[in-house]
């Protein structure tokens, strides 16, 4: 989830599309978007020396990523922090029911086969 937050912020693309656009895993997603803020990994690797974007005439890979991060970095920091805190909170709340389930499985003699 955190990887998705940061790929959205830096490349304006979800993690799956960023990694697989234009490959056999995801052939329908367009990977050539030079001149746009949306970037895929394939495009990042094959990016020519200078490409046109909306605000800059010749932008390098870094310039486009930096432009994307300028507006989204605070959102990404907040979201990734909340994901971490939420995960810990859910684990803490679910600890007692999981322990009870494991005890129930142990008394039924299924603990070796199944564990929650």
N, C-alpha and C positions, 0 to 999 in steps of 0.2 A: 504494500500500500504506500509506503514511504517512497519507494522507487517511482511509483506512478505520479506522486505529487511533484517530485523533482523533475521528471521528464516533461510533465505538463508545464512546469515553470520555465525550464531552460529551452525546451524544444517545441513547446506548444503541441505536443503529441502524447497520447497515452503510451504507457510502457510497451504494450503489445505492438501497436502500430509503429512505434519508434524502432523496435528491434526487427520487425518482420516485413515492413512495407516493401513491396516489389520483389519479394522472395516467393518460393514455392509454398510457404506456409500462409502467405497472405497476398496473393497475386492481384486482388482487386483494389487494394489500397495504393493510391498514387504515391510514388516516392520522389518524383522530380517536382520540386516546388521552389526552385531557386527564384528568389525575388519575393518570397513569402516568408513569414516568420515561422511557419510549420516546417520542421526538419525531421527527416528520418535518418537512421544510422547509415544506410546505404548512400543517401545523399551527402551526409557529412563526410564520408570517406571519399566520394567521387567529386566533391565540390571543386569547381575550377578556381583559379587564383582570385578572380574577382567576380562577384555576381551582384546584380542590382536588387535592391530592396526598396521598400516604400520610402524610407527616410534617408538612406545613403545610396550614392550612385554605385560605388564599388565596395562591397562589404565582404570581409573575410568571414570565415566560420565563426571566429571568436566574436566579431562585432555583432553578428546576428544573435548569437547566444546571449551576449551581454545586453543587447536591446531587450530581449525577452525577459531576462532576469531582473532588469531595472524596475519593471512594473510588477513583477510577480514574486520577488524574493520574500517579502514580508508574509504574504499569504502562504507560501511554501513552508516557511519556518513555523508559523502558527499551526498549520495543518499537520506537519510531521510531529510537532510536540504533542498535539492533542491525540494523535494516533497512538503514540507511546504511552501517554497517561491513561487513555481509554483501555488499552490492552492490559496494563497493570491492574486497573480497577476491575475489569471483567475477570481476570484471573483470581483476584482476591475474593470477589463475590462468589465465583463458581467453585472455590476450593472446597467448601464444606459439602455441597451436593456431590462433587466428584469423589471425595473421601467416603461418603455414605454409600455411593454406588459401588466402589471398590470393596467395601466391607460386605455388602450384600452379595457380590459375586464370590467373595472368599467363603462365606457361609454356605453358599449353594454349590461350592466345589468347582466353580468355573473360572477362578482367578488365574489359573495357568493358561487358559485358552483366551480369555477376554479381559482387558483392563481398560478402564475409562480414564 
